[in-house]
């Protein structure tokens, strides 16, 4: 079985500096910001890890879809182990 972990992209970290701002900018939903907060805090996480940290968590497939959207926007990357 392949384990996929998600990370905040190096570009986004460079844009943020050391501390992640509360508001990342226009174009991100509340859920997307929550997911980025979780990834910033944990440094890397699986979709299940993210799901377990979200308030009123959506399904695992919904979390994976949101992670894919964030990757398309350039905010996160993933690695398969």
N, C-alpha and C positions, 0 to 999 in steps of 0.2 A: 504494500500500500504506500502511496506517495503522500507525504505530509507537506502541505503548503503553508509557509509562514509569510506574513505581510509586514512590511516595513515602511516607514515614512521615507519618501524619496530624498536623496542627497541634496537635490536642488531646493526642495522645500525647506529642509533643515538649514541650508545656507541662507535662504531668504529670511528665515525666522531669527537667526542668530542663536543665542543660547536659550532664551526663554520663549516658549510658544505663546503667541498672543491669544487672547480670548476670542477675538474676531479675526478670522483668516481673510475674509473678504467676501465680496459678492459672488454669487454663483454656487455657493455651498448650502446645502440644506442643513437643518438642525441635526439630523441623523449623521450626515457626513462629518460635521464638526465634532459630534460625540465620538465617532469612530476615530478621527484623527487625534482627539484628546487621549483616547485609550492607547492607540499605537505610540503616541509620544511618551506616555507614562511607562508603558511596558517595553518599549523599544522594538519588540517584534511579538507577533501573536498569530495564532491560527484564527480562522473565521469563528470556530467554536469558542475560543478564548474571548474574542471581541463580543460575540453574542452573549456570553455569560456576564459581561460587564455592563451591557446596555440596559438602561431602565426600560421597562415594558418592551422587552426584546422581541424583534421580529423573528421569523423563521431563519434557520441556518442558510437556506437558499437565498433569502432576501439579503442577509448580511453579505454573502458572497457576491451578490449582484451589486450591492453598494460599494464593496471593495473594488470590484471591476470598474465601476464608474469612476471611483477616485484614482484608479490606476490610469484610466484613459485621460483624466484631467491632469495627470502628471504629479499627483500628490503622494501616491504610494507605489511601491514595487512589491513583487512577490518572488519567492524562491521556493523551488520544490526540492525536498530532501529525500 
